[in-house]
Amino acid sequence: MKCYQKYVYAIVVAGLFTGCSQYYDFAEGKRCYNEKKYNDAFTYFQKSADSGNAQSQCYLGIMYEQGQGVKQDYPLAIKWYKESAKNVYVPALDSLGRLYAQLKDFKEAVKYLEKAAKKGSLASVYRMGILYENGTGVEADAAKAETMYKIAADRGFLLAQNALAYLWAQQNRNLEDAEKRIIFAIENNSTPSYIPYFTDTYGLVLYKQGKYKDAITQFEKAMALTPDNATIHNHLGDCYFKINDIAKAKEQWLKALDLKPLIPDDKLNAQIQAKLDAIRTVQK
């Protein structure tokens, strides 16, 4: 009996030690990661992940996906995200959905995003909205996209606030609410990379309200931050056209056509070309 008690005690102590060790390694890994000491972070995360820590497993997925401290490797990123997801770690489920969407495997993307959304991930709810809006992996459904965006936006998710405001502006409705939402997103944003897109959305809302000069101000701000964004040049061209500055409108539309985005937008290019053709016809 005493031997059995010692055996049980040894197992308990070993378990406690392993648990404490994996959380220590995770904490050290996160500290190193935040300090951009990626090689050290990877070492700590690897030790913790091998002990079953879901957060460390997810971080390994991030590092393999981004090529931080290791060579970029999407299959290994997916492997570690899946290890983390086995423990129903919601950020890992969302990361799997996001990465699969990026890799154009929309069936898998929907599978994991829906799981994460059901677990309360606002990022995944927002991403499902994008899939419904674009009809990728699911049947295109603007109403469902709006519903998804609104669920996440009403709980303060800024990317969803932006997406909802942009959708409403495109549809030329709920413009007053759209303006409130995009202003909220801009005022509460702390991510620099979001600024040009939020500013472009604000410009589009103002444009739809007929406030063309105010819209030009916003589009020019956005363009200064992302000068190679064809959509912003197109929006700016539309504004100049509305105030009858045809020369500047053509200049912006031509710039938009000249850009070589990573993902060509044939639909946008066709729309811009149609506007240029219409101007040429009128000027003949």
Secondary structure, DSSP 8 states (H G I E B T S, - for coil): -HHHHHHHHHHHHHHHHHHHHHHHHHHHHHHHHHTT-HHHHHHHHHHHHHTT-HHHHHHHHHHHHHTSSS---HHHHHHHHHHHHTTT-HHHHHHHHHHHHHTT-HHHHHHHHHHHHHTT-HHHHHHHHHHHHHTSSS---HHHHHHHHHHHHTTT-HHHHHHHHHHHHHHT-SHHHHHHHHHHHHHH---GGGHHHHHHHHHHHHHHTT-HHHHHHHHHHHHHH-TT-HHHHHHHHHHHHHTT-HHHHHHHHHHHHH---SS--HHHHHHHHHHHHHHHHHH-
